[in-house]
Amino acid sequence: MYLDSVVTVAILSNAPLALFLPPGAARPIPPRTIAESLSAEILTGYQTAAVRDFVNRIAGSTRMLAHGQLYPGRNNLEFMQRQIDEFHPDSWKGYTIAHSAKSNADPAQGMRRWSLDEEDVAYPTYDLIRKNRAQLAQHPGFFNICIHKGLTTSGDPRDPASDQAPLGNPDDIPKAAKDWPEFNFIIYHSAWAPAFYGYYSWKAIRDGLMREGVPEIHWTTRMAQQCAHLKNVYAELGTTFAGMVTTFPTACAHMLGQLLKYWGPDRIVFGSDSLWYGAPQWQVEAFWRFQIPEEMSRKYGYPQLTGEMRRKILGLNSAHLYKLEPKAPVAAAGPYKPVPTDFASHVPQELRDTLADAPGAHQGPTQGLWVPARPDKLALLRNDYHAAGGLRDNRRYGWIARGTA
């Protein structure tokens, strides 16, 4: 993340999407309690915060932020408060598609999917976050509600059985955003549906499927139009840009064009979904070079991407959401050269002493804004890495779609 790319600050996420395998059972089931959900997850909120603190301890500055986990419902409020008290999330991550909400009427009922505008389930959780507004002093992004929408992995987005807010469509965003104006609702993946590659988007364009004068990119087009005037709703591009730009760049141009047309460049934030795809530099390079065709811009009223727009989307908009100062200048990377045979002797003792497994290593403070007065330890480490011959590559890692024989 930090050595093989230009990333300076990252946010680590998590997902309560795992199925729980009860003891002695042959097949997994959706979790019935938070405890069952946590036992089956790749990364819990506790682990997310621990990794944040680990990275920031090594760096000596705030290089990583951490998501807390949204488990909506009155019967989950105790766990939500415990996260705040013990983990101090920098912002929140929720999955309406996940079985992560607890029924208010029947505590014995299992976890279920939910919607952002469910007043009896989601709103008590929002209210709890609002009551803990004192967290904003040390974690300025505490009122950022990051929500997974789209990427349902299966189902036709036009099928009524799939086209539901709990399954990822954006219909629940407007009411929640209007009712809770103090929060920023950051819609991860820009509600792009349904899977990880652009087949349905390409097919909609090919079939001439339109929505209010522009090609229908499910469900991104609907969200862009429904939330055009909601200034506290943002679109995040993780996997959406990566999946489209490498498979159907025409669909990618429509997606970016529509977000710019309806929202402008200040409410779009870059995301890489790394480390699923390896170091994110290939995505940064692709975004910096990508352009919406002029003919397409004229036909549909899409703005052209400018350098200022790209800088906002790639980092400045997120810096604003998390109250981070603009990146301070760091030392030049230096020339590339072969790794010296005595490289180990060149590693500064100061750096060795900060590594997590070094004797006497301890966790220092990680709160506050990322405004290093001088290059921090990760910047120095990157310089050493480059000077020793470290070369980033822009290869796309991850899953690649394959045709059938």
HUQUIFEN-V912903 format. One record per helix or strand. SS is the DSSP state (a for helix, b for strand). FROM is the first residue (numbers start at 1). TO is the last residue. Records with the same first field share a line. If there is no record, write none. Layout:
# HUQUIFEN-V912903
SS->FROM-TO / FROM-TO
This chain:
# HUQUIFEN-V912903
b->10-12 / 20-20 / 29-29 / 64-69 / 91-95 / 101-101 / 112-112 / 144-148 / 184-188 / 210-211 / 214-215 / 233-236 / 268-269
a->34-40 / 45-59 / 74-86 / 122-131 / 133-137 / 165-167 / 173-179 / 189-191 / 199-206 / 220-226 / 240-245 / 249-263 / 265-267 / 281-289 / 294-300 / 307-321 / 343-346 / 349-354 / 377-387
